[in-house]
Amino acid sequence: MSMIEDVRNVLQDFLAPELRAISARLDALEKKVDANEARAENRHSEVIAGLRQITDYTTVLERLSRLEAKQVVSH
């Protein structure tokens, strides 16, 4: 049993620090992904707001064109 315990201890001594390092790297990557997700969501919201403005502008232009056409017809 002593040899098995020795092998187990050696593996734990080697693997435990490596696993902690991997865990720390994964945590850092997770934070980066979360930050990128937040930026992407903000950018998406900005794009949607811009599209709404374009749609509103297009609607105003269409209404203006109809009013101008009515004015031309009435004169």
VENFENZI-V476535 format. One record per backbone hydrogen bond with DSSP energy under -0.5 kcal/mol. NH is the residue of the N-H (numbers start at 1). CO is the residue of the C=O. If there is no record, write none. Layout:
nh: <NH	NH>
co: <CO	CO>
This chain:
nh: <5	6	7	8	9	10	11	12	13	14	15	16	17	18	19	20	21	22	23	24	25	26	27	28	29	30	31	32	33	34	35	36	37	38	39	40	41	42	43	44	45	46	47	48	49	50	51	52	53	54	55	56	57	58	59	60	61	62	63	64	65	66	67	68	69	70	71	72	73	74	75>
co: <1	2	3	4	5	6	7	8	9	10	11	12	13	14	15	16	17	18	19	20	21	22	23	24	25	26	27	28	29	30	31	32	33	34	35	36	37	38	39	40	41	42	43	44	45	46	47	48	49	50	51	52	53	54	55	56	57	58	59	60	61	62	63	64	65	66	67	68	69	70	71>
